[in-house]
Amino acid sequence: MPFAPTAHLLVTAPQLGQLLVSTRKRHKLTQAAVGSRVGLSQNRISHLEKHPDEISIRQLLSWCSALELELRLGVKDTSADSSSAEW
């Protein structure tokens, strides 16, 4: 069953880790299965899910591909309310 596309605004590394974990679980993949697709061990996937600030760009792009995610960058919307998290 396909999932409806959803965009997530990430402004912190922990948010990235949470997104990677929740997407992996939604796809019913183990850490070992993701690791196999990304070329990393299960232990490394576990570590990076808890410490996403250590993920390299190459790893992130591979991980996104493995979980059917897209990585998009754009200009920050400055019209948003000023109470949102800062970069």
C-alpha atoms as one frame of an Amber mdcrd trajectory, in Angstrom:
protein
   0.000   0.000   0.000   1.622   3.299  -1.091   2.047   6.142   1.365   0.834
   9.667   0.707   3.763  12.036   0.169   4.510  14.129   3.229   7.067  16.895
   3.620   8.907  17.393   6.888  10.681  20.572   7.897  13.836  19.548   9.718
  15.819  22.130  11.630  17.731  19.929  14.067  19.777  16.735  13.828  17.530
  14.893  16.329  14.554  15.555  14.044  16.464  13.855  11.224  17.134  10.833
  13.432  13.467  10.595  14.406  12.395  10.804  10.763  14.820   8.067   9.703
  13.637   5.755  12.494   9.915   6.369  11.927  10.237   5.932   8.156  12.258
   2.714   8.589   9.601   1.330  10.923   6.756   2.416   8.641   8.422   0.438
   5.838   8.810  -2.483   8.283  12.564  -2.590   7.782  15.082  -3.644  10.394
  18.252  -1.713  11.040  20.120  -4.616   9.438  18.004  -4.350   6.265  18.651
  -0.614   5.986  22.327  -1.202   6.705  22.507  -3.726   3.901  20.979  -1.229
   1.474  23.225   1.623   2.636  26.411  -0.416   3.009  26.698  -0.089   6.781
  26.444  -2.531   9.671  23.361  -2.799  11.852  25.415  -1.424  14.750  26.372
   1.650  12.716  22.752   2.254  11.656  21.708   2.045  15.318  24.423   4.510
  16.301  23.573   6.967  13.515  19.843   6.869  14.302  20.776   8.057  17.812
  23.513  10.449  16.608  22.281  11.771  13.246  24.724  14.686  13.380  27.421
  12.119  12.465  25.764  11.028   9.179  27.783  11.978   6.115  26.083  13.463
   3.074  26.860  10.288   1.105  25.293   8.144   3.846  22.254  10.418   4.083
  21.611  10.287   0.354  21.946   6.481   0.326  19.708   6.217   3.369  17.070
   8.434   1.742  17.144   6.244  -1.349  16.787   3.080   0.755  13.742   4.515
   2.557  12.195   6.096  -0.562  12.742   9.612   0.792  13.748  12.715  -1.143
  16.126  15.328   0.161  15.156  18.845  -0.906  16.814  22.114  -0.052  15.359
  25.530  -0.547  15.400  29.103   0.619  14.112  29.501   4.161  10.617  30.984
   4.357  11.132  34.188   6.322   7.426  34.997   6.379   6.863  32.215   8.946
   6.176  33.143  12.526   9.268  34.114  14.459   8.631  31.560  17.233   9.779
  28.696  14.995  13.152  27.068  15.632  16.158  28.879  14.239  18.902  27.376
  12.107
